[in-house]
């Protein structure tokens, strides 16, 4: 899921690693445009579909996971979208994987009560915004269907954890070795 202002590495690394593992990845824009712009590098990224199209076609039911990069204002833009909130609640109810990195656990997941009773991590200092989860300093935290990570420097580990849950630990280890993580 991408919104203007997304953190470059936190979006691109999971897409790259998941594709290397043979996982089908669909990149959705929350705006009506397919092109979104990153926070730091000003990278223009072309998405596969808009969230509106995805939801209108009930395409979201085929997905096993959703990934929410951080970066500001990207995380705030995702959090402000009623469609993103509805999709995340639906995915959570179905027990599907919800993956958030950097500011996204605090800015997106916590207000939706998706961290209630869960262990999580996020960008340092953002944990102060969370009142319903159990923060840890770990670089990546997997708690049931929620995977969280700290920031751009942990994006590779985050992606490998997602692969481990979607496929298996052997596939995750193989990708970590291939990219020299």
Secondary structure by P-SEA (a helix, b strand, c coil): cccccccccccaaaaaaaaaabbbbbbbbcccccccccccccbbbbbcccaaaaaaacccccccbbbbbbcaaaaaaaaacaaaaaaaaaaaaaccbbbbccccccccccccccccccccccccccccccccbbbbcccccccccbbbbccccaaaaaaaaaaaaaccaaaaaaaaaaacc
